[in-house]
Amino acid sequence: MIVCVCNNVSEKKLRHAVASGLNTMADLRTHLDVGTCCGKCASCARSILRECQNASQSAHHAVMASVTPMTFQRQPATPHFQNNALAA
């Protein structure tokens, strides 16, 4: 689907741009010229941007929920180590 007719920007191109790191409307305007002519596409582009960001956040939260936290415990000092530490 073409989102910006003035600059021939498709929904696929918008989604790819967001996936590659463009995360604000200003970024999309600068790199894709979305919303720079008549402005009628700005609301649709903003909706796609939010949708991509929400999907990305949901995926991140799903991955983090499946990760088991690791806990580390310090091993007790061995008697040999304790004797050396006291001698120093």
C-alpha positions as CSV (number, residue, x, y, z in Angstrom):
1,M,0.0,0.0,0.0
2,I,1.3,3.5,-0.9
3,V,1.2,5.7,2.2
4,C,2.7,8.9,0.7
5,V,1.6,9.4,-2.9
6,C,3.6,12.6,-3.3
7,N,6.9,10.9,-2.6
8,N,5.9,7.3,-3.5
9,V,6.6,5.8,-0.1
10,S,5.0,2.5,0.6
11,E,4.0,0.9,3.9
12,K,6.7,-1.7,3.4
13,K,9.3,1.0,3.0
14,L,8.1,2.7,6.2
15,R,8.2,-0.6,8.1
16,H,11.7,-1.4,6.8
17,A,12.9,2.1,7.8
18,V,11.5,1.7,11.3
19,A,13.1,-1.7,11.6
20,S,16.4,-0.3,10.6
21,G,16.4,2.3,13.4
22,L,14.3,5.3,12.3
23,N,12.1,5.8,15.3
24,T,10.5,9.3,15.0
25,M,8.4,11.1,12.5
26,A,11.3,13.6,12.1
27,D,13.5,10.7,11.1
28,L,11.0,9.5,8.5
29,R,10.5,13.0,7.2
30,T,14.3,13.4,6.8
31,H,15.1,10.1,5.2
32,L,11.9,9.3,3.3
33,D,10.3,12.7,2.8
34,V,7.0,11.4,4.3
35,G,4.6,14.2,5.1
36,T,6.8,16.9,3.5
37,C,4.5,17.9,0.6
38,C,0.7,17.9,1.2
39,G,0.9,16.3,4.7
40,K,-2.1,14.0,4.2
41,C,0.0,10.9,4.8
42,A,1.4,12.0,8.2
43,S,-1.3,10.5,10.3
44,C,-1.1,7.1,8.5
45,A,2.7,7.1,8.7
46,R,2.5,8.0,12.4
47,S,0.1,5.0,12.9
48,I,2.5,2.7,11.2
49,L,5.4,4.0,13.2
50,R,3.6,3.4,16.5
51,E,2.4,-0.1,15.3
52,C,6.0,-1.1,14.5
53,Q,7.3,0.3,17.8
54,N,4.6,-1.5,19.8
55,A,5.3,-4.8,18.0
56,S,9.0,-4.4,18.6
57,Q,8.4,-3.7,22.3
58,S,6.1,-6.7,22.6
59,A,8.7,-8.9,21.0
60,H,11.3,-7.6,23.4
61,H,9.1,-8.2,26.4
62,A,8.3,-11.7,25.2
63,V,12.0,-12.5,24.9
64,M,12.8,-11.0,28.3
65,A,10.0,-13.0,29.9
66,S,11.4,-16.2,28.7
67,V,14.9,-15.5,30.0
68,T,15.8,-17.1,33.3
69,P,17.7,-14.7,35.6
70,M,21.1,-15.8,36.7
71,T,22.3,-15.5,40.2
72,F,25.9,-15.6,41.3
73,Q,27.2,-16.5,44.7
74,R,30.7,-15.8,46.0
75,Q,32.5,-19.0,46.9
76,P,33.6,-19.2,50.5
77,A,37.4,-18.6,50.9
78,T,39.4,-21.7,51.3
79,P,41.5,-22.1,54.5
80,H,44.7,-21.8,52.5
81,F,43.6,-18.5,51.0
82,Q,42.5,-17.2,54.4
83,N,45.9,-18.1,55.9
84,N,47.8,-16.3,53.1
85,A,45.5,-13.2,53.4
86,L,46.2,-13.0,57.2
87,A,50.0,-13.4,56.7
88,A,50.2,-10.5,54.3
